[in-house]
């Protein structure tokens, strides 16, 4: 171990995060909401995929790619929102 890493380890704090007791119910709701949202997002991707297969057979497959983008954007928003709220709780 060189002197820089020993110095950095002694200077940089390593705090232990503690969740306040008042936030217990909020975190439970956030966990359920993000879990349900992601399950619905995966279900949405599956449904859009089935629609793409059907539309590809008709020659309209390119139109379904936009729907897939919206579903994936929704999954990103759900995941990001729950992470942002957890950072402030």
Secondary structure, 3 states (H helix, E strand, C coil): CCHHHHHHHHHCCCCCCCCCHHHHHHHHHHHHHHHHHHHHHHHHHHHHHHHHHHHHHHCCCHHHHHHHHHHHHHHHHHHHHHHHHHHHC
